[in-house]
């Protein structure tokens, strides 16, 4: 296996020194190049706090963070942040340009990218998220899914090694959510990006190669989507939802229809239903 791109060693964090409870408690994990890792958990579980320590937005009270094998410190934090892009929940809070292309160019200007290279990167990023035709539009006039795709383009243009999606689909309707997930999937495959997704959406987490479950500041479980979601209704006891295929399996079982015990993706469930004689 390749070396970890990001490594957390016994991370603990308190928002205030006199707090009795830690927001993060002795969290250790490794994230490898090209992975899509989903962080899931109920509100207050620590998943967004953990993402902010990875990006250097907050400094852990205890523990160490390594990016590409280099210890994250106050000295190198700015150069390390260039390796990790972050897309937040509300894209309106990220927009600073009067047009789509101005907004995507903003980060490049701050990094001192030459104009010729900047023009190329803006066009390339907008084409990757299928928003090139909207380059002269005002961001405020776009749909929710389109806004989030522009926000992703602004991060992609910076050419990071890692993109962190911090609840970036939670404010979108189902169509907008699928737009964003599809966009990230394509960019990940084209550029071998590493994706870290903080989400409440279990169906979104099902796209990940690995799922990490947070509970009360601790990492309590990790595995493939199949391993995590095969828990079925036990997920609800942890304050989580079930993926749609698992909900449907539960409903079918209640009607006396035999279904596979193992976790099924939507495609897998469709194949099962298509080839099964449910009248028997």
C-alpha positions as CSV (number, residue, x, y, z in Angstrom):
1,X,0.0,0.0,0.0
2,X,1.2,3.6,-0.7
3,X,2.2,5.9,2.0
4,X,-0.5,7.9,3.7
5,X,-1.2,11.3,2.2
6,X,-2.7,12.5,5.5
7,X,-2.0,11.0,8.9
8,X,-3.5,12.0,12.3
9,X,-1.9,10.7,15.5
10,X,-3.9,10.8,18.7
11,X,-5.6,14.1,18.0
12,X,-7.5,15.8,20.8
13,X,-9.2,19.2,20.6
14,X,-11.1,21.5,23.0
15,X,-12.7,24.7,21.8
16,X,-12.1,26.3,25.1
17,X,-9.4,25.3,27.6
18,X,-11.9,25.2,30.5
19,X,-14.4,22.9,28.6
20,X,-15.1,19.6,30.3
21,X,-15.7,17.8,27.1
22,X,-13.3,17.5,24.2
23,X,-14.7,18.0,20.7
24,X,-12.1,15.4,19.5
25,X,-10.8,12.6,21.7
26,X,-7.6,10.7,20.8
27,X,-8.4,10.3,17.1
28,X,-5.9,8.5,14.9
29,X,-6.4,7.7,11.2
30,X,-4.6,7.6,7.8
31,X,-6.0,8.7,4.4
32,X,-4.3,7.5,1.3
33,X,-3.8,9.0,-2.2
34,X,-6.9,8.6,-4.5
35,X,-9.3,7.6,-1.7
36,X,-12.8,8.9,-1.2
37,X,-13.3,8.9,2.5
38,X,-16.7,9.8,4.0
39,X,-16.9,11.1,7.6
40,X,-20.3,10.4,9.0
41,X,-22.0,10.9,12.5
42,X,-24.8,12.8,14.1
43,X,-24.6,16.5,15.0
44,X,-21.8,17.2,17.5
45,X,-20.0,14.0,16.7
46,X,-16.8,15.9,15.8
47,X,-16.6,15.3,12.0
48,X,-16.5,18.9,10.9
49,X,-14.0,19.7,13.7
50,X,-11.8,16.9,12.5
51,X,-11.9,18.3,8.9
52,X,-10.8,21.7,10.2
53,X,-7.8,20.2,12.0
54,X,-6.8,18.4,8.7
55,X,-7.0,21.7,6.8
56,X,-5.1,23.6,9.6
57,X,-8.0,25.9,10.3
58,X,-7.8,24.9,14.0
59,X,-4.8,23.5,15.9
60,X,-5.3,20.4,18.0
61,X,-4.8,20.6,21.7
62,X,-2.8,17.3,21.6
63,X,-1.5,15.1,18.8
64,X,0.2,15.4,15.5
65,X,-0.9,15.8,11.9
66,X,1.3,14.8,8.9
67,X,0.6,15.9,5.3
68,X,2.7,14.0,2.7
69,X,4.9,12.8,5.6
70,X,5.6,16.4,6.8
71,X,4.5,17.5,10.3
72,X,1.9,20.3,10.1
73,X,3.3,23.3,12.1
74,X,2.7,27.0,12.3
75,X,5.7,27.5,10.1
76,X,4.5,25.4,7.1
77,X,0.7,25.7,7.6
78,X,0.2,28.1,4.7
79,X,2.1,25.9,2.2
80,X,0.2,22.8,3.5
81,X,-3.2,24.5,3.0
82,X,-2.4,24.9,-0.7
83,X,-2.5,21.1,-0.9
84,X,-6.0,20.9,0.6
85,X,-9.0,22.6,-0.8
86,X,-12.3,23.0,1.1
87,X,-15.8,23.4,-0.1
88,X,-18.3,24.5,2.5
89,X,-22.0,24.0,3.1
90,X,-23.2,27.4,1.7
91,X,-21.5,28.4,-1.5
92,X,-22.8,32.0,-1.2
93,X,-20.4,32.4,1.7
94,X,-17.5,31.6,-0.6
95,X,-18.3,33.9,-3.6
96,X,-16.3,37.1,-3.9
97,X,-16.4,37.7,-7.7
98,X,-19.0,39.6,-9.7
99,X,-19.0,36.8,-12.3
100,X,-18.4,33.1,-12.3
101,X,-15.0,33.4,-13.9
102,X,-13.9,36.2,-11.7
103,X,-14.8,34.1,-8.6
104,X,-12.8,31.1,-9.9
105,X,-9.9,33.4,-10.6
106,X,-9.9,35.0,-7.2
107,X,-7.9,32.2,-5.4
108,X,-5.4,32.1,-8.3
109,X,-4.8,35.8,-8.1
110,X,-4.1,35.5,-4.4
111,X,-1.5,32.7,-5.1
112,X,0.2,34.9,-7.7
113,X,-0.5,32.6,-10.7
114,X,0.6,34.3,-13.9
115,X,-2.3,35.7,-16.0
116,X,-1.9,33.3,-19.0
117,X,-1.8,30.3,-16.7
118,X,-4.7,31.7,-14.7
119,X,-6.9,32.1,-17.8
120,X,-6.2,28.5,-18.7
121,X,-6.9,27.1,-15.2
122,X,-10.2,29.0,-15.0
123,X,-11.5,27.7,-18.3
124,X,-10.2,24.2,-17.4
125,X,-11.9,24.2,-14.0
126,X,-15.2,25.5,-15.3
127,X,-15.2,23.0,-18.1
128,X,-14.6,20.1,-15.6
129,X,-17.7,21.1,-13.6
130,X,-19.7,21.8,-16.7
131,X,-20.1,25.5,-16.0
132,X,-18.0,27.1,-18.8
133,X,-21.2,28.4,-20.6
134,X,-22.0,30.3,-17.4
135,X,-18.6,32.1,-17.1
136,X,-20.0,35.6,-17.4
137,X,-23.1,35.0,-15.2
138,X,-23.5,36.4,-11.7
139,X,-23.1,33.6,-9.1
140,X,-26.2,34.9,-7.2
141,X,-28.4,34.0,-10.2
142,X,-27.4,30.4,-10.4
143,X,-29.2,27.4,-8.9
144,X,-28.0,25.8,-5.7
145,X,-26.3,22.9,-7.6
146,X,-24.7,25.3,-10.1
147,X,-23.4,27.5,-7.3
148,X,-21.8,24.5,-5.5
149,X,-20.2,23.4,-8.8
150,X,-18.7,26.9,-9.2
151,X,-17.4,26.7,-5.6
152,X,-15.8,23.3,-6.5
153,X,-14.3,24.9,-9.7
154,X,-12.7,27.6,-7.5
155,X,-11.0,24.9,-5.5
156,X,-10.1,22.6,-8.5
157,X,-8.4,25.6,-10.2
158,X,-5.9,25.7,-7.3
159,X,-4.8,22.1,-8.2
160,X,-4.9,20.7,-4.6
161,X,-4.1,17.1,-3.8
162,X,-7.2,16.8,-1.5
163,X,-10.7,18.3,-1.6
164,X,-12.7,18.4,1.6
165,X,-16.5,18.6,1.2
166,X,-17.9,20.0,4.4
167,X,-21.6,19.2,4.2
168,X,-21.4,20.7,0.7
169,X,-24.6,19.0,-0.5
170,X,-26.8,19.4,2.6
171,X,-28.6,22.5,1.3
172,X,-29.3,21.2,-2.1
173,X,-32.4,19.4,-3.5
174,X,-31.9,15.8,-4.7
175,X,-31.1,16.9,-8.3
176,X,-28.5,19.4,-7.1
177,X,-27.0,16.9,-4.8
178,X,-26.6,14.4,-7.6
179,X,-25.0,17.1,-9.8
180,X,-22.4,17.8,-7.2
181,X,-21.6,14.1,-6.5
182,X,-21.3,13.4,-10.2
183,X,-19.0,16.3,-10.6
184,X,-16.7,15.2,-7.8
185,X,-16.6,11.7,-9.1
186,X,-15.5,12.7,-12.5
187,X,-12.9,15.2,-11.3
188,X,-11.6,12.6,-8.8
189,X,-11.2,10.0,-11.6
190,X,-9.6,12.5,-14.0
191,X,-7.1,13.9,-11.5
192,X,-6.7,11.1,-9.0
193,X,-7.9,13.5,-6.3
194,X,-8.3,12.5,-2.7
195,X,-11.7,13.4,-1.4
196,X,-12.8,13.7,2.2
197,X,-16.6,14.1,2.5
198,X,-18.2,15.3,5.7
199,X,-21.9,14.4,5.4
200,X,-25.2,13.6,7.0
201,X,-26.3,12.1,3.7
202,X,-25.8,8.3,3.9
203,X,-26.6,7.9,0.2
204,X,-23.7,10.3,-0.5
205,X,-21.4,8.4,1.8
206,X,-22.2,5.2,-0.2
207,X,-20.0,6.6,-3.0
208,X,-16.9,6.6,-0.8
209,X,-14.3,3.9,-0.9
210,X,-14.1,4.1,3.0
211,X,-16.4,5.3,5.7
212,X,-15.4,6.6,9.1
213,X,-18.0,6.8,11.8
214,X,-17.6,9.5,14.5
215,X,-19.4,9.5,17.8
216,X,-18.9,12.0,20.7
217,X,-15.5,13.1,19.3
218,X,-14.2,9.6,18.8
219,X,-13.6,7.5,15.7
220,X,-15.8,4.4,16.6
221,X,-15.9,2.5,13.4
222,X,-14.4,2.4,9.9
223,X,-14.7,0.2,6.8
224,X,-16.1,0.0,3.3
225,X,-19.7,1.2,2.7
226,X,-20.7,-2.4,2.5
227,X,-19.2,-3.2,6.0
228,X,-20.6,-0.1,7.6
229,X,-24.1,0.0,6.1
230,X,-24.7,-3.8,6.5
231,X,-25.5,-2.9,10.1
232,X,-28.9,-1.8,8.8
233,X,-31.4,-0.6,11.5
234,X,-28.5,-0.5,14.0
235,X,-27.3,2.7,12.3
236,X,-30.5,4.5,13.5
237,X,-29.4,3.8,17.1
238,X,-26.2,5.7,16.4
239,X,-28.3,8.7,15.2
240,X,-27.7,7.9,11.6
241,X,-30.0,7.2,8.7
242,X,-29.9,4.1,6.5
243,X,-29.1,4.2,2.7
244,X,-32.2,3.9,0.5
245,X,-31.5,0.3,-0.6
246,X,-31.3,-0.8,3.0
247,X,-34.6,0.9,3.8
248,X,-36.2,-0.8,0.9
249,X,-34.8,-4.2,2.0
250,X,-36.3,-3.7,5.5
251,X,-39.7,-2.8,3.9
252,X,-39.6,-5.9,1.7
253,X,-38.7,-8.1,4.7
254,X,-41.7,-6.9,6.6
255,X,-43.8,-8.0,3.7
256,X,-42.3,-11.5,3.9
257,X,-40.1,-11.1,0.8
258,X,-36.7,-12.7,1.1
259,X,-33.8,-10.4,0.4
260,X,-30.0,-10.8,0.6
261,X,-28.5,-10.2,4.0
262,X,-25.4,-8.4,2.6
263,X,-25.4,-4.7,1.8
264,X,-26.6,-3.8,-1.7
265,X,-25.9,-0.6,-3.7
266,X,-28.8,0.9,-5.6
267,X,-27.5,-0.9,-8.7
268,X,-27.2,-4.1,-6.8
269,X,-30.7,-3.9,-5.4
270,X,-32.1,-3.2,-8.9
271,X,-30.3,-6.2,-10.3
272,X,-31.8,-8.3,-7.4
273,X,-35.3,-7.1,-8.0
274,X,-35.0,-7.5,-11.7
275,X,-33.9,-11.1,-11.5
276,X,-36.1,-12.2,-8.6
277,X,-39.6,-13.5,-8.9
278,X,-41.3,-11.5,-6.1
279,X,-44.6,-13.2,-6.7
280,X,-43.3,-16.4,-5.2
